[in-house]
Amino acid sequence: MQSTLSAVIVPIPGAERTVAAHRARHDRASSWGVPAHVTVLYPFVPPAAIDQDVLTRVARAVEAVPRFDVAFERSEWFGDSVLWLAPEPSAPFEELTAVLSDAFPEHPPYGGAFEEVVPHLTVGHDAELAELLRAEAAVRAGLPVRGRVDAVQVWAGSQAPGTWACLAHAPLG
């Protein structure tokens, strides 16, 4: 199956142990093969158009952002349908989104659907509220999750299970 979607993300490997089972049940991106992550820019360039020039532009944009440590110490909600973990600090993720949005203005974050882009690590969405509340209680028991962010990754795939893969890494400054 041909890749039809792409994103620039920051995988958070340390979160997998805490959120993987919940993401598997409540986050369709998990079934696609996308790891626990904070989205930096989605949707991104169509996969067929991702070439060396695009990857160079990504690398040049993110090298202006220093590497940083991050902690996920609390859960948050978008309404009562999306459960997520809040990164602290969130400002470097906002900066990554800003520099990539400037480099790729034709690809606004979330297609321009939201006035404010809130950095987050999705645990689950669009499930019964009771299920998400149980997931939240379980995830909170595994917090905090800590990690070091030293690169972004470009991923692509389709909405079919197991189709997403990392195409490139771009180190931060």
Backbone hydrogen bonds in HBPLUS format (Angstrom, degrees):
<---DONOR---> <-ACCEPTOR-->    atom                        ^
c    i                          cat <-CA-CA->   ^        H-A-AA   ^      H-
h    n   atom  resd res      DA  || num        DHA   H-A  angle D-A-AA Bond
n    s   type  num  typ     dist DA aas  dist angle  dist       angle   num
A0004-THR N   A0157-GLY O   2.92 MM 153  5.89 148.9  2.01 120.3 125.7     1
A0005-LEU N   A0157-GLY O   2.81 MM 152  5.45 156.1  1.87 168.1 175.0     2
A0157-GLY N   A0005-LEU O   2.98 MM 152  5.45 153.8  2.05 143.2 149.0     3
A0044-PHE N   A0006-SER O   2.99 MM  38  5.14 150.9  2.08 131.5 131.0     4
A0007-ALA N   A0155-TRP O   2.92 MM 148  5.40 151.7  2.00 148.6 152.4     5
A0155-TRP N   A0007-ALA O   2.87 MM 148  5.40 166.5  1.89 161.8 166.3     6
A0008-VAL N   A0041-LEU O   2.88 MM  33  5.05 157.5  1.93 143.0 150.4     7
A0040-VAL N   A0008-VAL O   2.82 MM  32  5.42 157.8  1.87 151.6 153.7     8
A0041-LEU N   A0008-VAL O   3.05 MM  33  5.05 157.1  2.11 140.4 141.6     9
A0009-ILE N   A0153-GLN O   2.84 MM 144  5.40 159.9  1.88 158.5 162.3    10
A0153-GLN N   A0009-ILE O   2.82 MM 144  5.40 158.3  1.86 159.3 165.6    11
A0010-VAL N   A0038-VAL O   2.89 MM  28  5.22 150.6  1.98 146.0 155.8    12
A0038-VAL N   A0010-VAL O   2.99 MM  28  5.22 150.3  2.08 132.4 140.5    13
A0012-ILE N   A0036-ALA O   2.84 MM  24  5.61 165.5  1.86 139.2 139.6    14
A0015-ALA N   A0012-ILE O   2.93 MM   3  5.62 160.5  1.97 122.6 128.9    15
A0016-GLU N   A0013-PRO O   3.14 MM   3  5.58 154.9  2.20 112.4 119.4    16
A0018-THR N   A0015-ALA O   2.99 MM   3  5.33 123.8  2.31 107.7 122.1    17
A0019-VAL N   A0015-ALA O   2.88 MM   4  6.00 160.2  1.92 165.1 171.9    18
A0020-ALA N   A0016-GLU O   2.82 MM   4  4.88 156.0  1.88 142.3 144.1    19
A0023-ARG N   A0019-VAL O   2.81 MM   4  5.95 164.1  1.84 166.5 172.1    20
A0024-ALA N   A0020-ALA O   2.86 MM   4  6.00 156.1  1.92 150.9 157.5    21
A0025-ARG N   A0022-HIS O   3.19 MM   3  5.28 128.6  2.47  96.3 108.9    22
A0026-HIS N   A0022-HIS O   2.85 MM   4  5.94 148.4  1.95 149.1 159.2    23
A0027-ASP N   A0023-ARG O   2.84 MM   4  4.72 142.1  1.98 142.8 136.2    24
A0125-HIS N   A0026-HIS O   2.82 MM  99  5.76 149.7  1.91 149.7 150.8    25
A0030-SER N   A0027-ASP O   2.92 MM   3  5.67 147.6  2.03 121.6 129.9    26
A0031-SER N   A0028-ARG O   3.04 MM   3  5.37 122.8  2.38 103.7 116.8    27
A0032-TRP N   A0029-ALA O   3.15 MM   3  5.01 128.8  2.42  91.4 105.2    28
A0034-VAL N   A0029-ALA O   3.10 MM   5  5.55 155.8  2.16 160.7 153.1    29
A0033-GLY N   A0030-SER O   3.03 MM   3  5.28 148.8  2.13 104.0 113.6    30
A0162-GLY N   A0031-SER O   2.82 MM 131  6.17 154.3  1.88 137.8 144.5    31
A0164-TRP N   A0032-TRP O   2.89 MM 132  5.65 169.8  1.90 157.1 157.3    32
A0110-TYR N   A0042-TYR O   2.42 MM  68  5.31 142.1  1.55 166.4 162.4    33
A0049-ALA N   A0046-PRO O   2.77 MM   3  5.45 151.2  1.85 125.6 134.8    34
A0050-ILE N   A0047-PRO O   3.11 MM   3  5.22 164.8  2.13 107.9 112.7    35
A0055-LEU N   A0051-ASP O   3.05 MM   4  6.37 166.5  2.07 157.7 161.5    36
A0056-THR N   A0052-GLN O   2.85 MM   4  5.98 149.2  1.95 145.7 154.0    37
A0057-ARG N   A0053-ASP O   2.98 MM   4  6.23 156.0  2.04 148.0 154.2    38
A0058-VAL N   A0054-VAL O   2.97 MM   4  6.31 153.9  2.04 150.2 157.5    39
A0059-ALA N   A0055-LEU O   2.98 MM   4  6.20 166.9  2.00 146.6 149.8    40
A0060-ARG N   A0056-THR O   2.89 MM   4  6.11 164.2  1.92 154.4 158.4    41
A0061-ALA N   A0057-ARG O   3.03 MM   4  6.12 152.7  2.11 142.7 150.0    42
A0062-VAL N   A0058-VAL O   3.04 MM   4  6.29 168.1  2.05 161.8 163.6    43
A0063-GLU N   A0059-ALA O   3.09 MM   4  6.06 137.1  2.29 144.6 154.3    44
A0065-VAL N   A0062-VAL O   3.02 MM   3  5.45 164.9  2.05 115.0 119.9    45
A0173-GLY N   A0065-VAL O   2.78 MM 108  5.43 141.0  1.93 138.7 143.3    46
A0068-PHE N   A0149-VAL O   3.05 MM  81  5.32 157.5  2.10 145.0 151.4    47
A0149-VAL N   A0068-PHE O   2.68 MM  81  5.32 177.6  1.68 175.1 174.7    48
A0070-VAL N   A0147-GLY O   2.84 MM  77  5.37 162.6  1.87 152.6 154.0    49
A0147-GLY N   A0070-VAL O   2.91 MM  77  5.37 151.4  1.99 156.5 157.4    50
A0071-ALA N   A0088-GLU O   2.92 MM  17  5.25 149.0  2.02 138.8 148.8    51
A0088-GLU N   A0071-ALA O   2.80 MM  17  5.25 144.8  1.92 150.5 162.0    52
A0072-PHE N   A0145-VAL O   2.74 MM  73  5.07 154.2  1.80 152.9 160.6    53
A0145-VAL N   A0072-PHE O   3.02 MM  73  5.07 153.7  2.10 132.4 140.2    54
A0086-ALA N   A0074-ARG O   3.08 MM  12  5.97 166.8  2.10 162.2 165.1    55
A0076-GLU N   A0084-TRP O   2.72 MM   8  5.34 155.2  1.78 158.0 161.3    56
A0084-TRP N   A0076-GLU O   2.97 MM   8  5.34 167.4  1.98 148.3 148.0    57
A0078-PHE N   A0082-VAL O   2.93 MM   4  5.08 152.0  2.01 141.0 149.5    58
A0081-SER N   A0078-PHE O   3.37 MM   3  6.42 157.9  2.43 142.8 144.6    59
A0082-VAL N   A0078-PHE O   3.32 MM   4  5.08 142.3  2.47 140.0 145.5    60
A0126-ASP N   A0081-SER O   2.87 MM  45  5.24 138.0  2.05 143.0 154.2    61
A0083-LEU N   A0124-GLY O   2.84 MM  41  5.30 159.6  1.88 153.8 160.7    62
A0123-VAL N   A0083-LEU O   2.85 MM  40  5.49 170.9  1.86 146.7 146.8    63
A0124-GLY N   A0083-LEU O   3.27 MM  41  5.30 161.8  2.30 139.0 139.7    64
A0085-LEU N   A0121-LEU O   2.85 MM  36  5.04 156.8  1.91 137.3 143.9    65
A0121-LEU N   A0085-LEU O   3.07 MM  36  5.04 153.6  2.14 141.4 148.3    66
A0093-PHE N   A0090-SER O   3.04 MM   3  5.48 124.5  2.36 111.0 124.7    67
A0094-GLU N   A0090-SER O   3.07 MM   4  6.42 155.5  2.13 152.2 160.0    68
A0095-GLU N   A0091-ALA O   2.82 MM   4  6.10 152.8  1.90 152.8 160.8    69
A0096-LEU N   A0092-PRO O   2.92 MM   4  6.17 152.3  1.99 142.3 149.3    70
A0097-THR N   A0093-PHE O   2.98 MM   4  6.27 161.0  2.02 149.4 154.0    71
A0098-ALA N   A0094-GLU O   2.90 MM   4  6.15 155.6  1.96 145.6 153.0    72
A0099-VAL N   A0095-GLU O   2.89 MM   4  6.15 167.1  1.91 157.6 159.4    73
A0100-LEU N   A0096-LEU O   3.05 MM   4  6.16 158.7  2.09 148.0 154.0    74
A0101-SER N   A0097-THR O   2.81 MM   4  5.87 150.2  1.90 145.0 154.2    75
A0102-ASP N   A0098-ALA O   2.91 MM   4  6.11 151.6  1.99 146.9 154.4    76
A0103-ALA N   A0099-VAL O   3.04 MM   4  6.21 147.5  2.15 134.8 143.6    77
A0104-PHE N   A0100-LEU O   2.80 MM   4  5.90 137.4  1.98 142.1 153.6    78
A0107-HIS N   A0104-PHE O   2.89 MM   3  5.63 162.4  1.92 128.3 131.1    79
A0111-GLY N   A0108-PRO O   2.95 MM   3  5.09 138.6  2.13 142.2 132.3    80
A0112-GLY N   A0109-PRO O   2.88 MM   3  5.69 165.0  1.91 125.4 130.2    81
A0113-ALA N   A0110-TYR O   3.11 MM   3  5.70 164.1  2.13 116.5 121.4    82
A0131-GLU N   A0128-GLU O   2.98 MM   3  5.30 121.4  2.34 105.3 119.7    83
A0132-LEU N   A0128-GLU O   3.10 MM   4  6.50 159.3  2.14 155.5 161.5    84
A0133-LEU N   A0129-LEU O   2.83 MM   4  6.08 152.6  1.90 154.5 162.8    85
A0134-ARG N   A0130-ALA O   3.03 MM   4  6.27 151.4  2.11 143.1 150.1    86
A0135-ALA N   A0131-GLU O   2.96 MM   4  6.25 156.1  2.01 146.8 153.9    87
A0136-GLU N   A0132-LEU O   2.83 MM   4  6.04 153.9  1.89 145.2 152.5    88
A0137-ALA N   A0133-LEU O   3.06 MM   4  6.32 159.0  2.11 146.3 150.5    89
A0138-ALA N   A0134-ARG O   3.10 MM   4  6.36 160.6  2.14 149.4 154.4    90
A0139-VAL N   A0135-ALA O   2.84 MM   4  6.02 162.7  1.87 155.8 160.9    91
A0140-ARG N   A0136-GLU O   2.88 MM   4  6.00 165.3  1.91 154.2 158.1    92
A0142-GLY N   A0139-VAL O   2.83 MM   3  5.28 146.5  1.95 112.4 122.8    93
A0143-LEU N   A0140-ARG O   3.19 MM   3  5.23 167.3  2.21 107.0 110.4    94
A0172-LEU N   A0150-ASP O   2.89 MM  22  5.33 167.8  1.90 123.8 126.3    95
A0152-VAL N   A0170-ALA O   2.94 MM  18  5.33 156.5  1.99 144.6 148.3    96
A0170-ALA N   A0152-VAL O   2.87 MM  18  5.33 158.1  1.91 153.4 154.4    97
A0154-VAL N   A0168-ALA O   2.89 MM  14  5.25 157.8  1.94 143.3 150.2    98
A0167-LEU N   A0154-VAL O   2.67 MM  13  5.50 167.5  1.69 161.0 165.5    99
A0156-ALA N   A0165-ALA O   3.08 MM   9  5.74 152.6  2.16 150.6 157.5   100
A0165-ALA N   A0156-ALA O   2.93 MM   9  5.74 146.5  2.05 149.8 157.4   101
